[in-house]
Amino acid sequence: MRMALELKQRGRQLAVAIGASVINAVALNDFLTPGKIFSAGINGIAQIAALVSETMGVQIGTGWFIILFNIPIGLLGWFKVGRGFTVYSIIVAGLTAVLSILLPVASIAHNALLAALFGGILTGVGVAYSLKYGFSTGGMDIVAVVLEKTTGRTIGTLMMLINLCIVLLAGALFGWESALYTIISIYAMSRVVDSIHTRHQKLTAFIVTTQRDQVIHELHQTLIRGITIMPSVGAYRHQVSAVLMVVISRYELYDLEHAVKETAPNAFVNLVSTVDIEGKFYNETEQLRIRQGDQRRD
């Protein structure tokens, strides 16, 4: 059972990685590059580098620069974020680079505003779902995740700050109209990322199960969250069970659902949006510190 769920999880992550790569490559080649509108992060820097090299008489595709720039950032993610996160991020960055080389550059939206909006929206979808499933699209996404752990700011906001230099560079080299459309594209991307990848939002999960101890053990193995046990009795069959209440960030929802399905497939889970919380709620940096302390004791 555990092995089947693990394989299903890996398969889902791989499917998301491939889908994100295709979306990013389409956004790059069919919307952004034809209109000289620049993507966020490393992809945008790669676009600028490719155009600069073209003006110098050297034809180097954007995809090759994506690969080149992602090498040092991939090493940063390997040591600072985690190996699982980085491996899938490298897959997304690599596939995006290859697809941007293989796919032809063709303008679908002949209106620059539409190109900026749809290019930004598609890029945001690729970035957000990658982050939601525990990895990224590579490049500045890794830098943003590292900064989020140290500053507590949302991923989308940090990306906006990081990409400011891309806008200024695009304006200085290719005209300020191009820079303005780039701002629209990056803003659209950041809104999509924050709406999907809502790590800063909190949820309260009520888990009704007859396998109380097994579920609690699995949740403690997966999450560092307090769990409240409330005895309960089913009204129809009068079966004795327990309601486990745990408050999580929305980003931890996938891990919680996976842990519950693995130990109690028939459990009933009710999720409620949490407006505010008072008291201790560990962020990712504090959780990482606790895990490292437990490993040293072991």
N, C-alpha and C positions, 0 to 999 in steps of 0.2 A: 504493500500500500504506500509506504513512505517513498520507495523508489519510483513508483508510478507517478506520484504527485510531484516528485523532484524533476523527473523527466518532462512532465507537462509544464512545469514552471520554466525550465530551461528552454523548452520549445517555444513557449509564449514569448520569452525574452528575445530569442533569436528572431522570431517573426516580427516583433516590434522593431528590432535593429534593422532588419532588411527593409521593412516598410518605411522607417524614418530615413534611411539612405536614399530610397527612391524618391520620396517626397522632397528631400533637400536638393537632390540633383535636378529634379523637374523645376523647382522654384528658382534654382540658380541659372539653368540653361534656357528656360522658356519664359521667364519673367524678368529677372534682375539683370543678368548680363546683357541682353539685347538693348535694354534701355539705359545702360551705364548707371544702374542703380546697384548699390553695394549691399551685400548681405552683412549680417552681424558677425562679429568675432573673426576667427581665423579665415573663414571663407571669404569675408569681405576683404581682408588684408591680401589674401591670395588673388582675388580679382584685381585689386589695385596693382599688385606685383606683376601679374600677367599682362595688363595693359601697358604698364611702364616698360616692360621688356619688349613688348610689341613695337612701341615707339622707337626703341633702340635697335630695331631690326632683328630681334631674337624672338622666335616663336616658341614660347613655353606655355602650355595649357594651364588653366587654373587648377586643375586636379593635381598636377605635379607640385605646385606650390602648397596645396593643402597637405599633401603627404609630408613635404619638407618641414613645414611649420609645426605639424602635429607631433613630430618626434620628441622635441624637448618637453612639450607640454604633457605628452603621454608619460614621460618619466616622472614628471611632477605628480600626476594623478596616481601613478603606481605606488609612490612612497607616501603621499599625503592623504589620499582619498580611500584607496583600497584596490586590491588586484581584480576582484570581480567587476567592480565599476569600470576600471580602466580597460579590461579586456574587451568588454562589449562596446565601450566608447571607441576603442581602436578599430573594431569591426565596422562601426557606423562611419567613422571618418574615412577609413580605407575604401569602403564600398561607395561612399559619396564621391570620393576622388576618382575612382575608376569609372563610375557612371557618368560623371561630368566630362570625362575624357571621351567616353564612347558615344554618349548621346549627342546629337547635333544641337547646335545653338540656333533656336528658332523663336521668333517673337509671336506668342499667342495673343497677348493683349497689346494692341497697337497704341493704346492710350497709356502715357507714362504713369498717371495716377493709379489706374487699374493695375498696372504691372507692379507698382510699389506696394499696393494694398494686398494683392493676392500673393505676391512673392513673400511678403512679411508674414501673412497668415499661414501659408504652407510651411515656412521655416519654423514658425512658432509651434505648429502642431508636431513637427518632427522633433523639435527640442523638448517640448513638454512631455510627450509620451515616453521619450527615452529616459528623461529624469524620473518620471513616475514609476517606471519599471526598473529603476536602480542603476542606470548608467547615463550616458550623455551622448551628444553628437560629436564629442571631441573638442579640441581647441579651447576657446574662451569659456565654454561650458564648464570645463574642469576647473579653470581659474575661478569662475563664479561660485562653484560649489565650495572650493577651499575658502574663499572670502566669506561666504555665507556662514560657515562654521565658526568664523572668528568675529564677525560683525553682527550676525543675527538678522541681517536685511534679507528681503526676498530676492529670489533668483532673478526675476525680471528687472527689478530696480538696479541691481548690480550690473546686469548686462547693459542697461542703458548707460551707466557711467563708464563702463569699459569701452563701449562702442563710440563714445564721444570723439575719441581721437580718429576713428575711421571717417566720421562725418567731416571733420576739419580737414583731413588729408584729401578726401574726395573733392571737397570744395576748392582747395588750393590747387589741385592738379587737373581737375576736369570740369570746373565751373560750379558756382554755387547753386544753380538749379538742380544739378545732379545731387548735390549735398542735401538739398531740401527734400527731394524725393527719397533719398536714403533715410532721412529722419522719419518720414512717414512709414517707410517699410519697417524700420527697427522698432518704432513705437507699436505698430500693429503686432509685430512678433512678441514684444514684451507683454502686451495685454493678453494675448493667447496663452503665453507661458504661465502667467500668474493665475489665469482662470482655470487652467487644467492642473498645473503643478502647484496646488495650494498647500504646501507643507506647513505654512504658518497657521492654518485653520485647525481647530480642535473638534474632535468627535467624541461622543460617549457611546460605547458599545455595551449593550445588554445581551449577554449570552446565556440562553436557557439550555441546560444540558443535564443529563443524568450521569455524565462521566466527568464530574467536577474535578477530581484530582489530576486526571490525565490532561485535561485542557489547561489547568493552572500550571502544571509542570512544563507543558510545551510553550505556553505564553511566556513563562519566566526564562525559558531557553532562547526565545526569540526577541522579546521586548524587555526593556527595563521600565516597567510601569507598575504602579500599585493596583491591586485587584481587591474589590470588595465582594464578599460572598453573602448572598441573601437567600435563605431557604425559600422554596416555593413548592406548590402542589398544583398539578394540572386540574382544571375544573371538569374536564370531560371524563378522564379515566382515573382521576385522583392519584396520579403517579407522582411520587416524591422526586423532586429535582432541585436544582440550584440555579440561581441567576447570578452570573458574574458580571460585575460592573467595572469597566476600565476606560479611562480617558486617554485618548491617543491623538497624535497629530494625523492629519489626513494622509500624509505621506506614509504612515505606518499601517494604513488600512490593508494594503496588499499582504503584508507580513502577518497581520492578525487573522485575516480570512484564511490564509494558507495554513496557519497553525491550527485553527479550529477544524478545518476540513480534514486535516491529516489525522487528528485524534478523535473527533466526534462528527462524522459526516452528517448526522441527523440533527445536530444542534440548531437551535433557532437563534438568529442574531438580529437584533434590532439596533439600528444606528441612528443617533440623534445629534443634530448640530449643537455644539456647545458655544454659547455666546461669550462667556468669560469664565475664568477659573481663578481661585485664590489658593495659595499654598504652593508647595514645591512641585514643579513640573520640569523634569530633566530635559534639557536640550541635547542635541546630538553630541556636542563637545563633552558635556558632562557624562553622557552615556558611554562614550568612547573611553573616558578616563576610568569609569567604573569597571568596564570590561577588561581594560589593561591591568587594573589592580587585581581582579579576580584571576587573570591568567598568571600573574606573578605569584599569587598565593598557591596556585595549583602546581 
